[in-house]
Amino acid sequence: MTQYWYNVRTHQVEEDAMSDWTQLLGPYATREEAEHALEKVKERNRSWDPDDANGDGWSDRD
């Protein structure tokens, strides 16, 4: 079964993890899920830190 990964360096979806794991988010079951990986990361960041309004890991207080 094919797995999909989002490469944070190239901003491309990869099938079956072709790059170094330090550059990848996943695995995801579908290409579409992998394409939205950064959106999911930002949503989780906001839920963990309400002061991080844009989800980039930096709070408004920094």
PyMOL CGO cylinders between C-alpha atoms (Angstrom):
from pymol import cmd
from pymol.cgo import CYLINDER

trace = [
    CYLINDER, 0.00, 0.00, 0.00, 1.38, 3.40, -1.00, 0.3, 1, 1, 1, 1, 1, 1,
    CYLINDER, 1.38, 3.40, -1.00, 2.04, 5.95, 1.72, 0.3, 1, 1, 1, 1, 1, 1,
    CYLINDER, 2.04, 5.95, 1.72, 2.33, 9.68, 1.08, 0.3, 1, 1, 1, 1, 1, 1,
    CYLINDER, 2.33, 9.68, 1.08, 4.65, 12.12, 2.77, 0.3, 1, 1, 1, 1, 1, 1,
    CYLINDER, 4.65, 12.12, 2.77, 4.91, 15.92, 2.70, 0.3, 1, 1, 1, 1, 1, 1,
    CYLINDER, 4.91, 15.92, 2.70, 8.43, 17.27, 2.24, 0.3, 1, 1, 1, 1, 1, 1,
    CYLINDER, 8.43, 17.27, 2.24, 8.82, 20.49, 4.24, 0.3, 1, 1, 1, 1, 1, 1,
    CYLINDER, 8.82, 20.49, 4.24, 11.91, 21.52, 2.27, 0.3, 1, 1, 1, 1, 1, 1,
    CYLINDER, 11.91, 21.52, 2.27, 10.56, 21.09, -1.27, 0.3, 1, 1, 1, 1, 1, 1,
    CYLINDER, 10.56, 21.09, -1.27, 6.86, 21.53, -0.42, 0.3, 1, 1, 1, 1, 1, 1,
    CYLINDER, 6.86, 21.53, -0.42, 6.07, 18.48, -2.54, 0.3, 1, 1, 1, 1, 1, 1,
    CYLINDER, 6.07, 18.48, -2.54, 4.21, 15.27, -1.80, 0.3, 1, 1, 1, 1, 1, 1,
    CYLINDER, 4.21, 15.27, -1.80, 6.32, 12.13, -2.05, 0.3, 1, 1, 1, 1, 1, 1,
    CYLINDER, 6.32, 12.13, -2.05, 5.20, 8.56, -2.47, 0.3, 1, 1, 1, 1, 1, 1,
    CYLINDER, 5.20, 8.56, -2.47, 6.88, 6.07, -0.14, 0.3, 1, 1, 1, 1, 1, 1,
    CYLINDER, 6.88, 6.07, -0.14, 9.27, 8.52, 1.59, 0.3, 1, 1, 1, 1, 1, 1,
    CYLINDER, 9.27, 8.52, 1.59, 12.01, 9.22, -0.92, 0.3, 1, 1, 1, 1, 1, 1,
    CYLINDER, 12.01, 9.22, -0.92, 13.77, 11.92, 1.18, 0.3, 1, 1, 1, 1, 1, 1,
    CYLINDER, 13.77, 11.92, 1.18, 15.45, 11.99, 4.55, 0.3, 1, 1, 1, 1, 1, 1,
    CYLINDER, 15.45, 11.99, 4.55, 12.93, 11.53, 7.38, 0.3, 1, 1, 1, 1, 1, 1,
    CYLINDER, 12.93, 11.53, 7.38, 13.97, 14.87, 8.94, 0.3, 1, 1, 1, 1, 1, 1,
    CYLINDER, 13.97, 14.87, 8.94, 12.35, 16.63, 5.98, 0.3, 1, 1, 1, 1, 1, 1,
    CYLINDER, 12.35, 16.63, 5.98, 9.08, 14.68, 5.97, 0.3, 1, 1, 1, 1, 1, 1,
    CYLINDER, 9.08, 14.68, 5.97, 5.66, 14.85, 7.59, 0.3, 1, 1, 1, 1, 1, 1,
    CYLINDER, 5.66, 14.85, 7.59, 3.58, 11.70, 7.48, 0.3, 1, 1, 1, 1, 1, 1,
    CYLINDER, 3.58, 11.70, 7.48, 2.80, 9.09, 6.53, 0.3, 1, 1, 1, 1, 1, 1,
    CYLINDER, 2.80, 9.09, 6.53, -0.63, 9.87, 5.12, 0.3, 1, 1, 1, 1, 1, 1,
    CYLINDER, -0.63, 9.87, 5.12, -3.04, 7.44, 3.51, 0.3, 1, 1, 1, 1, 1, 1,
    CYLINDER, -3.04, 7.44, 3.51, -3.83, 9.70, 0.54, 0.3, 1, 1, 1, 1, 1, 1,
    CYLINDER, -3.83, 9.70, 0.54, -2.06, 12.30, -1.56, 0.3, 1, 1, 1, 1, 1, 1,
    CYLINDER, -2.06, 12.30, -1.56, -4.74, 14.84, -0.61, 0.3, 1, 1, 1, 1, 1, 1,
    CYLINDER, -4.74, 14.84, -0.61, -4.08, 14.37, 3.12, 0.3, 1, 1, 1, 1, 1, 1,
    CYLINDER, -4.08, 14.37, 3.12, -0.35, 14.88, 2.53, 0.3, 1, 1, 1, 1, 1, 1,
    CYLINDER, -0.35, 14.88, 2.53, -1.02, 18.04, 0.48, 0.3, 1, 1, 1, 1, 1, 1,
    CYLINDER, -1.02, 18.04, 0.48, -2.74, 19.54, 3.54, 0.3, 1, 1, 1, 1, 1, 1,
    CYLINDER, -2.74, 19.54, 3.54, -0.08, 18.48, 6.05, 0.3, 1, 1, 1, 1, 1, 1,
    CYLINDER, -0.08, 18.48, 6.05, 1.10, 22.00, 6.88, 0.3, 1, 1, 1, 1, 1, 1,
    CYLINDER, 1.10, 22.00, 6.88, -2.46, 23.16, 7.50, 0.3, 1, 1, 1, 1, 1, 1,
    CYLINDER, -2.46, 23.16, 7.50, -2.90, 20.33, 9.99, 0.3, 1, 1, 1, 1, 1, 1,
    CYLINDER, -2.90, 20.33, 9.99, 0.39, 21.24, 11.72, 0.3, 1, 1, 1, 1, 1, 1,
    CYLINDER, 0.39, 21.24, 11.72, -0.69, 24.88, 12.04, 0.3, 1, 1, 1, 1, 1, 1,
    CYLINDER, -0.69, 24.88, 12.04, -4.08, 23.84, 13.48, 0.3, 1, 1, 1, 1, 1, 1,
    CYLINDER, -4.08, 23.84, 13.48, -2.36, 21.67, 16.08, 0.3, 1, 1, 1, 1, 1, 1,
    CYLINDER, -2.36, 21.67, 16.08, 0.09, 24.46, 16.96, 0.3, 1, 1, 1, 1, 1, 1,
    CYLINDER, 0.09, 24.46, 16.96, -2.82, 26.84, 17.55, 0.3, 1, 1, 1, 1, 1, 1,
    CYLINDER, -2.82, 26.84, 17.55, -4.59, 24.31, 19.78, 0.3, 1, 1, 1, 1, 1, 1,
    CYLINDER, -4.59, 24.31, 19.78, -1.45, 23.79, 21.88, 0.3, 1, 1, 1, 1, 1, 1,
    CYLINDER, -1.45, 23.79, 21.88, -0.62, 27.51, 22.14, 0.3, 1, 1, 1, 1, 1, 1,
    CYLINDER, -0.62, 27.51, 22.14, -3.58, 29.89, 21.82, 0.3, 1, 1, 1, 1, 1, 1,
    CYLINDER, -3.58, 29.89, 21.82, -1.14, 32.83, 21.67, 0.3, 1, 1, 1, 1, 1, 1,
    CYLINDER, -1.14, 32.83, 21.67, 0.21, 31.41, 18.40, 0.3, 1, 1, 1, 1, 1, 1,
    CYLINDER, 0.21, 31.41, 18.40, -2.53, 32.96, 16.26, 0.3, 1, 1, 1, 1, 1, 1,
    CYLINDER, -2.53, 32.96, 16.26, -1.04, 32.05, 12.88, 0.3, 1, 1, 1, 1, 1, 1,
    CYLINDER, -1.04, 32.05, 12.88, 0.18, 28.57, 13.86, 0.3, 1, 1, 1, 1, 1, 1,
    CYLINDER, 0.18, 28.57, 13.86, 3.82, 29.15, 12.93, 0.3, 1, 1, 1, 1, 1, 1,
    CYLINDER, 3.82, 29.15, 12.93, 5.26, 28.21, 16.31, 0.3, 1, 1, 1, 1, 1, 1,
    CYLINDER, 5.26, 28.21, 16.31, 5.83, 31.79, 17.50, 0.3, 1, 1, 1, 1, 1, 1,
    CYLINDER, 5.83, 31.79, 17.50, 3.47, 33.30, 20.00, 0.3, 1, 1, 1, 1, 1, 1,
    CYLINDER, 3.47, 33.30, 20.00, 2.41, 36.91, 19.73, 0.3, 1, 1, 1, 1, 1, 1,
    CYLINDER, 2.41, 36.91, 19.73, 4.37, 37.55, 22.92, 0.3, 1, 1, 1, 1, 1, 1,
    CYLINDER, 4.37, 37.55, 22.92, 7.74, 36.55, 21.35, 0.3, 1, 1, 1, 1, 1, 1,
]
cmd.load_cgo(trace, "trace")
